[in-house]
Amino acid sequence: MDNNNLQEFSQKNIFYPNLKQSWILILCFLPVLVISAILGEILKVIKIDDNIINLIQYTVALSILMLIAFTCKNNIGDKPFVHCKSKVSVWVYVFVVPAIIGLGGLIDAIGTIILPEMPQYFKEELREAMNSSLPTILTAVVAAPVLEEIICRGIICEGLIKNISPRAGILWSALIFAVIHMNLWQGLSAFVIGCFLGWIYWKTRSIIPCIFIHFVNNGLALYSYHYYCEKLGYDFEVTAAEIYGLNEISVITIYAAMFLVSLGLLLKIGIKRKIHET
């Protein structure tokens, strides 16, 4: 093998994870969930509050997954997995808020049309998971944004961007993000929002805006449930069209316009892809 081919080979094999390694990492999540479930049963025996148990189980499971990824990266001498030192304009944080509101609303509106109705047992699980306890809030708006973004964008998307291409890396990491939610209803939203998060990560070369977007998205979802369902008494699957007395096409148009205008402003302020030097 000549020097040029050797250099090309080495450049393709120093980044973790590639596509195969990404799926293997996600498969590792299954035994990790078993460990987490055993831990939960132990904590129940000593009468720890269920919401605190859920927070501990979630944090432990994703932390183990990160530890596996760290170990694999260190074994091949890959560079640090997360970029958080890149300077990001404050306007990015301003405009991603209406962007994620518009995108999330658009997905929900379209989802009510194309997805089957949620099974009753799944509705009950979501209701239980969206209570107003402090551990639940910490899980949804702190642990999830930080841990999921480190794994799905900082590790998986980063590796796939380097090993394949930015476009493929963003799409595959979004699909993996959808798969780990393990249900169709959250999976659709996770895939589309995952594409947006991957694009933001690639453009800014920073994990921080992704964590912020994830925080806003989860926080708004939790707030909306408590305001519209618990306070105002709407059904769990109430749509924006029903709340505001509009037809679905109008709602889709409004949310799409909100997202597209915000996206245009993000591009206009000069959000630029920074070349990642390896």
Steps between C-alpha positions, in 0.01 A plus 500: 500500500655833396518804728193673352281190539634440849419856603150474350441168681614639834285813464191282445561286806592737782153630573242334719232402426443399140152385395545140613648607832211743552243222475709273721509778760121526488467120532708532817213709633285185539714327767557841657122534539494163675764622745298818551182298563677286763626817666144635503368189675773527763411865563131410532585250773656778706190714426649776287239721329409374151580834333844505657552139387410596143753784508772272639423220252504737203822671606679173577393336172619785277815552706595135448440542127728806498766307693492226235541763227786673686681168539463417130622846396801481730590157364547641149650829614213718379487865601251638758146424397321825582550848364392771740767767464392635163357851532133507405314824433235588756260542207519127440349446845237766431382360167514130584218551752228590245661251262455207739151616599401514135665167415356323804152634432527403134599143588215469752246631248617268224537211744133516597415450133744225398558303821259250656340584833713432806408181689335572834782338699755728332291809578496397864876448502556847356262656752690336784831608350389865470417572863608827658746361756849648519675173398280479189581859407871432552478190282317675216671839488847433641607136476339425162633807313853456633540122482308437177678782317842381612423149373298574185671816377833524683593135450291337226434795267858622538642160410267448205566848360872422499471142377231542235381853420315783676166424332515126562632550852212732589237265353638181653547658843143633486373151417694355793359777721151393391570130560613549861162655582358154425153610385348632179338814641809647664722347232357712219560819696845381610607431141393838358627700797814285498568612143469863609724443802758324284499789253545753781784291643674477163456870428608634839748221591368528855285270711372787715231630259375142459465459877319835514257402221433164666441679831251741341317222315463274804419788732224627272356149462486456877352846553240453225382174651453651845337820371265363237427152639522533876399864546255554213377141485571416136548138393857367489498490119346843451627679189583866447217514247251393768639740760494806275199408287692480172510238227806276463620666179508842670694363795749322273546821298559714809754260653676447167526878449638544853766236441598619151523867600713409802719276286543784250604733780749242628657485156489877458687576821789297366481160667792340325651157495843506656750258354584243764871447501598148574 
